[in-house]
């Protein structure tokens, strides 16, 4: 049995997969806010409870909203800030008396979709999360590429490429820089674009339900930015497929419009990269955590 944990800022989800990838158990609990020790204890208890319920012991993979420093073994770059500076992987391994594999939650999303999701038939896959933030993960031959600094896929903190009139210097980003891709194509960025164009505030998820003459100018600006951002990924990694996840991935027009637009920006002016919608939706993160153990335990 493979066990996956998706550790989010507000919820923690566990998923147990059988030998063929079938779902045996799934459960969610609130994430202890701001308390490192309680976070450790809650995950330990969740795993032991799941194993008791299924009658099986499993390998354990965890997706976290950050990464583990290769130099120190400590958590860094986590928006769940109470994890930062702690040897989370080591502590959890000791608490459960087993090896634990851990990766960024965007890496887990990409691995899930590359293993048994939308991109399972492709070799090189880039997974993109378009939600509150913008993150990504790279999978080659169904193996996550972490990178020497543990930041592979952090494309949201590159500058928006080929900036157009009025886009510079860009909004301030929480990372301390300006004009990051995340500030142009995240959910809050789409809401900001709508307000700038239409003069009123609305949640990103509701824009597609508006009349075409209202939503079209907003989507036209957004999808052009998304296409430029993804073209820069294609020019660097040249993936077979790009899979979109997160709340904004549910806007179906992207899959038709964006590949047409990115042709202009991809080097050589031709592109066979496929743009795909995630198969497993918001379950991809926890599934990918389980698939951090591709081999049988």
LOLUM-58327 format. One line per field, with one value per residue: x, y, z of N, C-alpha, C in turn; residue in three letters; residue number from 1. Coordinates in steps of 0.02 Angstrom, whole numbers. Example, Ala and Ser with C-alpha at 12.3 -4.5 7.8 and 13.67 -1.06 7.14 Angstrom:
n.px 660	642;
n.py -284	-112;
n.pz 390	354;
ca.px 615	684;
ca.py -225	-53;
ca.pz 390	357;
c.px 660	645;
c.py -165	2;
c.pz 390	394;
aa ALA	SER;
i 1	2;
! end
This chain:
n.px 42	23	43	-13	11	-58	-7	-81	-111	-228	-295	-264	-236	-258	-219	-240	-171	-198	-109	-127	-153	-279	-402	-403	-430	-479	-459	-488	-421	-420	-278	-161	-142	-1	77	208	241	115	74	161	118	-16	-7	64	-30	-136	-85	-61	-191	-253	-186	-225	-361	-364	-295	-168	8	96	204	262	229	245	173	222	197	316	493	629	784	931	1054	1041	937	824	659	614	556	417	244	167	219	261	327	451	627	634	678	584	559	649	606	475	498	563	459	368	443	500	557	526	466	475	410	389	224	178	262	214	85	117	181	78	-12	70	92	-30	-127	-185	-72	-11	35	146	319	400	346	268	195	70	9	-126	-187	-218	-87	51	126	240	293	416	423	508	509	423	480	511	595	697	804	960	950	826	719	662	541	486	426	338	401	485	512	374	375	421	361	218	148	117	134	248	325	263	162	197	273	254	376	468	508	464	338	329	283	179	107	33	-43	-105	-248	-290	-228	-300	-422	-384	-353	-479	-543	-467	-501	-642	-686	-751	-761	-740	-748	-627	-674	-803	-802	-811	-945	-1006	-1084	-1029	-976	-928	-837	-746	-644	-565	-524	-453	-339	-285	-261	-167	-57	-39	-5	117	194	195	255	385	423	416	519	628	618	552	435	337	206	100	17	-126	-178	-268	-383	-407	-385	-501	-566	-617	-584	-448	-377	-396	-370	-244	-134	-137	-99	29	111	168	268	350	509	560	434	345	253	226	190	73	-69	-151	-292	-298	-327	-359	-395	-415	-368	-247	-127	-115	-119	-3	91	82	132	265	335	370	402	361	339;
n.py -60	112	267	432	601	760	906	1047	1225	1244	1124	948	808	633	491	325	209	62	-81	-68	62	94	177	162	221	382	536	690	814	958	1066	1091	1254	1353	1277	1177	1054	999	981	880	776	761	713	594	523	517	437	315	284	267	155	62	56	9	-107	-127	-90	48	127	297	454	631	785	951	1127	1195	1170	1052	1095	1052	1068	1087	1007	1062	1137	1254	1404	1393	1426	1393	1445	1399	1282	1312	1304	1188	1014	932	816	723	720	671	547	484	487	398	288	246	263	417	500	660	803	955	1023	1057	982	857	863	870	746	657	678	642	510	431	509	646	661	538	465	527	575	686	803	951	1017	1131	1241	1343	1449	1519	1554	1535	1396	1261	1100	982	833	692	547	493	529	645	799	877	969	1052	1154	1137	1205	1183	1215	1328	1433	1537	1640	1699	1836	1906	1860	1947	2080	2187	2347	2446	2346	2346	2418	2310	2221	2216	2071	1938	1879	1977	2039	2123	2113	1976	1820	1758	1866	1905	1798	1720	1672	1787	1883	1876	1923	2053	2100	2099	2197	2309	2324	2322	2393	2350	2236	2058	1882	1767	1642	1668	1742	1682	1655	1770	1884	1871	1988	2058	1972	1936	2037	2034	1900	1892	1970	1900	1767	1791	1830	1712	1625	1680	1660	1519	1488	1524	1422	1314	1348	1326	1196	1116	1026	874	882	999	1015	1083	1134	1177	1310	1397	1316	1260	1335	1315	1369	1401	1291	1285	1415	1461	1376	1416	1549	1542	1499	1607	1646	1540	1476	1459	1453	1346	1218	1071	1037	979	1049	1016	973	940	773	723	830	924	819	779	819	744	615	615	626	500	427	458	352	250	117	-45	-59;
n.pz 0	-38	41	38	87	88	140	182	205	276	279	299	202	182	84	36	-72	-168	-239	-376	-394	-352	-251	-79	42	99	181	268	377	487	474	600	652	645	732	755	822	847	717	672	759	723	591	611	689	599	496	564	605	481	433	527	498	365	379	333	314	249	124	138	72	63	21	31	69	21	25	51	112	29	85	224	269	319	320	194	110	133	136	243	377	500	480	432	445	519	541	461	382	437	572	560	504	610	703	649	627	503	331	252	112	37	-43	-139	-150	-278	-359	-325	-377	-516	-532	-503	-611	-715	-690	-676	-732	-831	-914	-926	-1034	-1081	-1089	-1042	-930	-878	-739	-690	-569	-552	-450	-293	-286	-403	-463	-503	-570	-625	-715	-770	-861	-766	-647	-520	-545	-442	-433	-396	-304	-255	-312	-435	-558	-502	-577	-564	-503	-590	-703	-795	-962	-1116	-1094	-1110	-1158	-1018	-925	-850	-703	-643	-519	-341	-273	-153	-134	-132	-246	-402	-529	-552	-630	-560	-509	-615	-667	-570	-467	-386	-467	-587	-540	-508	-635	-693	-616	-650	-784	-789	-681	-567	-427	-422	-389	-451	-495	-536	-651	-778	-790	-825	-945	-1116	-1177	-1070	-1001	-1101	-1140	-1025	-1012	-1131	-1108	-999	-1049	-1146	-1070	-996	-1101	-1145	-1030	-1019	-1140	-1115	-1029	-1116	-1203	-1123	-1059	-1151	-1144	-1168	-1131	-1048	-898	-825	-665	-513	-465	-577	-684	-722	-815	-969	-1094	-1102	-1151	-1285	-1333	-1282	-1331	-1465	-1457	-1397	-1498	-1561	-1476	-1444	-1479	-1645	-1693	-1701	-1620	-1532	-1406	-1288	-1210	-1065	-962	-789	-734	-608	-531	-381	-309	-354	-292	-171	-221	-298	-197	-138	-246	-241	-203	-317	-332	-265	-91;
ca.px 0	57	7	5	-14	-54	-8	-99	-111	-289	-316	-216	-273	-222	-246	-207	-180	-180	-53	-143	-171	-348	-409	-426	-455	-464	-485	-461	-427	-391	-207	-148	-115	54	106	248	236	48	73	193	76	-77	9	79	-93	-176	-56	-73	-262	-268	-159	-268	-425	-355	-262	-105	58	115	255	233	254	211	180	222	197	384	541	680	850	978	1112	1028	883	770	608	621	509	350	195	149	283	282	371	517	683	629	695	518	564	683	564	418	525	574	395	334	492	506	579	474	486	442	423	345	157	171	295	169	33	144	195	14	-39	115	91	-93	-174	-193	-10	21	65	199	383	421	283	271	131	60	-47	-152	-233	-200	-20	68	183	247	338	441	428	537	504	385	522	514	660	699	854	1011	928	759	671	638	470	462	422	297	443	521	476	330	416	398	311	183	137	79	145	308	367	223	142	242	262	273	445	510	523	407	325	333	229	124	66	-6	-87	-137	-318	-295	-207	-357	-471	-358	-360	-550	-559	-434	-536	-714	-699	-785	-728	-775	-704	-603	-716	-867	-795	-832	-1018	-1030	-1095	-968	-948	-894	-781	-698	-584	-525	-493	-406	-277	-257	-235	-105	-4	-27	29	187	228	205	303	453	436	429	584	680	612	523	399	287	139	91	-48	-149	-219	-288	-450	-413	-380	-569	-591	-601	-560	-375	-348	-402	-341	-174	-86	-134	-62	100	149	204	323	395	565	550	365	303	252	183	174	2	-94	-201	-325	-284	-378	-378	-415	-381	-341	-183	-72	-109	-102	68	130	85	173	336	362	345	414	327	377;
ca.py 0	177	319	500	655	828	952	1114	1275	1239	1054	894	753	570	446	260	178	-8	-97	-47	132	104	213	120	264	453	572	757	843	1025	1072	1133	1317	1385	1234	1125	990	972	958	814	728	749	671	528	490	506	379	255	271	241	87	19	49	-33	-170	-131	-39	72	178	363	513	691	848	1008	1192	1221	1120	1034	1117	998	1081	1083	961	1100	1163	1324	1428	1368	1476	1372	1469	1363	1226	1338	1296	1125	953	900	748	682	713	629	480	457	478	341	233	223	314	461	540	724	846	1013	1002	1063	923	800	872	851	675	622	682	607	439	399	562	672	657	473	437	571	566	747	836	1008	1028	1201	1256	1411	1458	1577	1569	1502	1352	1209	1044	949	760	660	474	481	546	717	831	926	1020	1056	1203	1121	1255	1169	1227	1391	1481	1594	1694	1731	1893	1892	1871	1990	2125	2232	2415	2450	2289	2358	2365	2255	2222	2187	2000	1923	1857	2036	2068	2151	2089	1903	1787	1746	1927	1916	1743	1685	1691	1858	1924	1879	1968	2121	2118	2114	2261	2361	2333	2331	2441	2320	2177	1995	1825	1738	1585	1690	1783	1645	1653	1835	1891	1868	2054	2080	1929	1927	2079	2012	1836	1904	1994	1847	1710	1813	1826	1641	1596	1702	1627	1448	1484	1527	1355	1271	1366	1300	1124	1083	967	844	904	1042	1000	1137	1119	1236	1334	1428	1265	1239	1378	1270	1403	1404	1234	1300	1480	1472	1347	1456	1610	1532	1487	1668	1658	1482	1482	1418	1465	1286	1187	1012	1026	974	1082	969	985	886	722	709	891	940	758	762	828	688	556	620	611	427	401	470	284	215	46	-76	-55;
ca.pz 0	-39	77	21	129	61	197	161	257	317	285	286	171	175	33	32	-137	-174	-283	-444	-392	-331	-188	-24	97	93	239	278	443	489	489	659	630	681	784	723	857	835	647	673	794	685	534	638	709	539	462	604	602	414	429	567	464	305	397	296	324	183	114	151	37	86	-15	78	35	27	3	100	91	20	126	297	286	351	274	173	59	148	158	311	402	560	461	411	491	556	503	460	355	487	631	545	495	676	737	620	623	434	284	226	54	43	-101	-145	-170	-351	-386	-316	-427	-581	-531	-507	-679	-760	-674	-696	-746	-899	-953	-913	-1095	-1103	-1054	-1008	-911	-833	-706	-670	-524	-559	-395	-253	-311	-465	-448	-554	-556	-685	-709	-828	-854	-705	-590	-506	-548	-388	-444	-344	-255	-233	-336	-503	-567	-471	-633	-544	-477	-645	-731	-852	-1022	-1170	-1065	-1154	-1132	-956	-881	-810	-674	-617	-449	-292	-257	-84	-132	-125	-312	-439	-597	-558	-667	-513	-500	-676	-689	-514	-457	-368	-524	-632	-509	-515	-706	-703	-585	-689	-847	-782	-628	-509	-399	-427	-379	-514	-515	-562	-711	-838	-794	-846	-1017	-1156	-1190	-1009	-985	-1157	-1136	-968	-1030	-1185	-1076	-956	-1086	-1180	-1019	-982	-1158	-1144	-974	-1036	-1195	-1086	-1004	-1174	-1230	-1079	-1045	-1209	-1121	-1212	-1110	-990	-867	-782	-607	-475	-481	-643	-736	-740	-869	-1024	-1154	-1105	-1186	-1356	-1352	-1262	-1379	-1526	-1442	-1380	-1559	-1577	-1429	-1441	-1526	-1704	-1715	-1706	-1554	-1526	-1336	-1274	-1150	-1040	-898	-741	-727	-538	-498	-319	-278	-385	-245	-124	-261	-315	-137	-133	-301	-229	-198	-377	-324	-209	-28;
c.px 44	13	33	-26	-5	-63	-21	-100	-171	-313	-259	-256	-228	-258	-206	-224	-159	-127	-65	-163	-243	-352	-439	-457	-434	-496	-451	-471	-401	-317	-198	-112	-58	89	142	238	167	40	104	147	14	-64	26	15	-136	-151	-72	-146	-282	-244	-201	-334	-419	-325	-197	-58	83	177	222	269	213	226	174	222	263	431	591	748	897	1040	1100	978	824	721	623	565	437	304	161	212	307	324	443	569	682	649	633	522	596	639	505	440	537	508	358	379	493	533	518	502	444	460	374	277	146	206	249	111	57	155	130	-12	5	113	27	-148	-174	-132	25	54	123	261	402	360	298	201	127	0	-65	-206	-219	-130	-10	131	186	294	356	451	455	538	474	427	523	585	661	746	901	991	858	706	650	563	443	460	381	337	497	480	430	369	381	344	283	174	94	91	207	297	329	208	197	223	285	346	494	527	458	399	333	273	168	78	24	-56	-115	-210	-327	-275	-263	-411	-449	-365	-433	-567	-528	-472	-609	-733	-735	-748	-772	-725	-687	-650	-782	-862	-822	-908	-1048	-1044	-1029	-936	-912	-831	-727	-637	-537	-488	-441	-338	-244	-226	-173	-46	13	12	103	226	243	254	375	472	453	499	642	678	588	484	351	217	145	21	-65	-192	-233	-354	-458	-408	-449	-601	-569	-572	-485	-346	-353	-363	-266	-124	-82	-92	12	143	193	268	371	447	554	479	325	308	202	167	99	-15	-155	-230	-314	-343	-405	-396	-378	-356	-271	-125	-61	-94	-28	113	137	131	246	373	336	352	373	370	396;
c.py 62	228	387	548	720	875	1022	1162	1269	1168	1007	834	691	527	381	228	104	-18	-74	26	146	137	168	161	336	489	641	778	915	1023	1115	1197	1341	1343	1175	1057	958	948	889	761	711	704	600	490	474	444	315	235	241	169	38	5	4	-101	-181	-76	-17	117	246	418	573	750	906	1073	1228	1169	1107	1056	1058	1006	1067	1030	995	1126	1236	1340	1403	1424	1456	1384	1432	1301	1249	1329	1232	1066	908	827	700	669	666	556	447	443	416	280	203	280	353	500	603	767	905	991	1009	1005	863	803	847	776	635	621	647	532	405	451	583	662	590	443	479	563	626	790	894	1019	1098	1206	1330	1421	1523	1601	1534	1461	1300	1155	1010	874	732	584	455	488	622	742	887	984	1027	1104	1190	1169	1243	1180	1291	1447	1543	1652	1714	1791	1872	1908	1915	2039	2173	2300	2413	2394	2297	2418	2307	2263	2194	2114	1987	1901	1916	2070	2096	2116	2014	1875	1777	1806	1943	1860	1701	1705	1764	1905	1931	1926	2041	2145	2137	2183	2319	2377	2354	2380	2415	2258	2115	1939	1793	1683	1606	1727	1747	1641	1719	1837	1897	1936	2084	2039	1927	1972	2058	1948	1845	1926	1937	1792	1729	1809	1753	1608	1616	1667	1554	1440	1486	1459	1308	1285	1340	1224	1084	1020	940	870	951	1030	1057	1109	1182	1262	1361	1377	1242	1284	1346	1306	1404	1350	1241	1363	1485	1439	1385	1519	1597	1516	1547	1675	1599	1487	1434	1422	1401	1248	1130	995	1027	1011	1043	991	926	838	717	772	905	879	742	768	768	623	556	606	536	397	422	404	245	139	19	-74	-126;
c.pz 0	-3	55	70	91	119	173	220	303	325	270	260	168	122	35	-35	-134	-226	-355	-448	-372	-262	-135	32	82	152	243	351	440	505	551	638	675	733	753	756	845	763	641	702	754	625	557	654	649	501	500	603	535	407	470	531	403	321	360	318	256	183	122	112	58	40	33	39	43	1	59	73	86	64	200	317	319	299	258	123	70	167	223	353	464	544	448	466	532	512	497	435	405	547	619	534	562	712	712	610	553	391	259	167	53	-18	-99	-172	-246	-386	-382	-365	-496	-585	-537	-579	-729	-749	-697	-709	-819	-944	-944	-975	-1121	-1059	-1012	-994	-864	-805	-679	-624	-531	-506	-359	-271	-378	-454	-503	-532	-622	-671	-775	-816	-786	-642	-582	-512	-496	-402	-384	-288	-229	-258	-409	-506	-537	-523	-615	-518	-526	-668	-787	-916	-1073	-1145	-1117	-1121	-1070	-907	-836	-764	-646	-543	-404	-279	-186	-78	-125	-190	-343	-506	-606	-596	-622	-506	-561	-691	-632	-511	-437	-425	-575	-605	-516	-588	-721	-675	-625	-754	-838	-726	-568	-488	-407	-415	-446	-540	-547	-628	-773	-844	-816	-921	-1055	-1166	-1130	-996	-1038	-1152	-1080	-985	-1086	-1157	-1038	-998	-1127	-1132	-1002	-1039	-1160	-1088	-989	-1094	-1168	-1056	-1062	-1202	-1188	-1073	-1105	-1189	-1174	-1196	-1050	-963	-819	-725	-569	-501	-551	-700	-759	-793	-935	-1086	-1159	-1151	-1262	-1375	-1340	-1310	-1445	-1516	-1432	-1442	-1577	-1537	-1423	-1496	-1584	-1731	-1731	-1640	-1552	-1453	-1325	-1209	-1126	-973	-852	-736	-656	-499	-434	-281	-304	-336	-200	-161	-279	-256	-127	-186	-295	-218	-259	-371	-266	-147	-5;
aa UNK	UNK	UNK	UNK	UNK	UNK	UNK	UNK	UNK	UNK	UNK	UNK	UNK	UNK	UNK	UNK	UNK	UNK	UNK	UNK	UNK	UNK	UNK	UNK	UNK	UNK	UNK	UNK	UNK	UNK	UNK	UNK	UNK	UNK	UNK	UNK	UNK	UNK	UNK	UNK	UNK	UNK	UNK	UNK	UNK	UNK	UNK	UNK	UNK	UNK	UNK	UNK	UNK	UNK	UNK	UNK	UNK	UNK	UNK	UNK	UNK	UNK	UNK	UNK	UNK	UNK	UNK	UNK	UNK	UNK	UNK	UNK	UNK	UNK	UNK	UNK	UNK	UNK	UNK	UNK	UNK	UNK	UNK	UNK	UNK	UNK	UNK	UNK	UNK	UNK	UNK	UNK	UNK	UNK	UNK	UNK	UNK	UNK	UNK	UNK	UNK	UNK	UNK	UNK	UNK	UNK	UNK	UNK	UNK	UNK	UNK	UNK	UNK	UNK	UNK	UNK	UNK	UNK	UNK	UNK	UNK	UNK	UNK	UNK	UNK	UNK	UNK	UNK	UNK	UNK	UNK	UNK	UNK	UNK	UNK	UNK	UNK	UNK	UNK	UNK	UNK	UNK	UNK	UNK	UNK	UNK	UNK	UNK	UNK	UNK	UNK	UNK	UNK	UNK	UNK	UNK	UNK	UNK	UNK	UNK	UNK	UNK	UNK	UNK	UNK	UNK	UNK	UNK	UNK	UNK	UNK	UNK	UNK	UNK	UNK	UNK	UNK	UNK	UNK	UNK	UNK	UNK	UNK	UNK	UNK	UNK	UNK	UNK	UNK	UNK	UNK	UNK	UNK	UNK	UNK	UNK	UNK	UNK	UNK	UNK	UNK	UNK	UNK	UNK	UNK	UNK	UNK	UNK	UNK	UNK	UNK	UNK	UNK	UNK	UNK	UNK	UNK	UNK	UNK	UNK	UNK	UNK	UNK	UNK	UNK	UNK	UNK	UNK	UNK	UNK	UNK	UNK	UNK	UNK	UNK	UNK	UNK	UNK	UNK	UNK	UNK	UNK	UNK	UNK	UNK	UNK	UNK	UNK	UNK	UNK	UNK	UNK	UNK	UNK	UNK	UNK	UNK	UNK	UNK	UNK	UNK	UNK	UNK	UNK	UNK	UNK	UNK	UNK	UNK	UNK	UNK	UNK	UNK	UNK	UNK	UNK	UNK	UNK	UNK	UNK	UNK	UNK	UNK	UNK	UNK	UNK	UNK	UNK	UNK	UNK	UNK	UNK	UNK	UNK	UNK	UNK	UNK;
i 1	2	3	4	5	6	7	8	9	10	11	12	13	14	15	16	17	18	19	20	21	22	23	24	25	26	27	28	29	30	31	32	33	34	35	36	37	38	39	40	41	42	43	44	45	46	47	48	49	50	51	52	53	54	55	56	57	58	59	60	61	62	63	64	65	66	67	68	69	70	71	72	73	74	75	76	77	78	79	80	81	82	83	84	85	86	87	88	89	90	91	92	93	94	95	96	97	98	99	100	101	102	103	104	105	106	107	108	109	110	111	112	113	114	115	116	117	118	119	120	121	122	123	124	125	126	127	128	129	130	131	132	133	134	135	136	137	138	139	140	141	142	143	144	145	146	147	148	149	150	151	152	153	154	155	156	157	158	159	160	161	162	163	164	165	166	167	168	169	170	171	172	173	174	175	176	177	178	179	180	181	182	183	184	185	186	187	188	189	190	191	192	193	194	195	196	197	198	199	200	201	202	203	204	205	206	207	208	209	210	211	212	213	214	215	216	217	218	219	220	221	222	223	224	225	226	227	228	229	230	231	232	233	234	235	236	237	238	239	240	241	242	243	244	245	246	247	248	249	250	251	252	253	254	255	256	257	258	259	260	261	262	263	264	265	266	267	268	269	270	271	272	273	274	275	276	277	278	279	280	281	282	283	284	285	286	287	288	289	290	291	292	293	294	295	296	297;
! end
